């Protein structure tokens, strides 16, 4: 997993993380998004729930871009798209 970006305007504002993950990490994320986000310390605080906007079978790729938005109520929304290497 490579953290490409992390943005948070303030302590009680939403956070956004952009990660580049492998095919195996993509599979692990779709098995249990909350455990994946918490065990990889994507955000400083622990999240309670992760809602995924893309199905795990959204395509095949060696690597994926994962966008995770963390709301102040400790809930996340996440989307994965295949990464296209230049």
N, C-alpha and C positions, 0 to 999 in steps of 0.2 A: 504494500500500500504506500502510495506517495501522496502526501498532502500538497495540493497545488495552491490552495487559497483558504483563508479563514478570515471572516469579516464579522465584527460585532461593534455596533455603534456605542453601546453603553451596557452597564451591568444588567439592566432589566429589559434590554432590547433583544430582538431575535438575532441568532447567530446563523451564519451560512458557512458550510464547508464544501469544498470541491476536492474530491479524491480521485486518483487513478488507481484502479484495483485490477487484480489478475482475474482470470476466468474462475479459478478456485475461490478467490475471495468473493466474487460475484455470487457464486453458488452458496457460500456460507452466509452472505448477507441475506439472500432470499429464504434461507432456512430459518433464520431468526435475526431480523434486523436490529432489534433492541440489544441483543447480546453482542452482535458485531460492532455496533456503534460504541457501546460501553466498554467492551474488552479492548478495543483499539484506541480508546481515549480520544475519540474524535472531538469531543467537547469537554470542557473542564468539569462540568457537572454531569451527573448520571441522568440519563433520559428514562422516562417511564413507558413510552410507547413510540413505535416507529410505524408510520403508515407508508406503504410503498405504492407509488403511482404507476409503476411499470411491472409487467409480469416477468417472472424469472426466465421465461422462454422467449423473450423479446428479440432474440437473434443470437447468433454465435459470434464470439470475438475472443481474441487472446487477451484483450484488456478492455476495461470499461471506465467510463467517467461516471462518478457517483456524486450527485448534488444532494446535500442534506440540509434542510432548514430546521433549526431548533427554536421552537417558540418558548417564551418565558415560563409557560406552564409545564415544562419538561416533556413536551410532545414534539415529535419530529415528522416531517414529510420528506420523502426521498424519491428520487428518480434516477434511473440508470440508462445510459446510452452507450452504444459501442464506441470505443475510442478508435479514431482513424489515425494511424501513424503516417507521418509525411513521407 
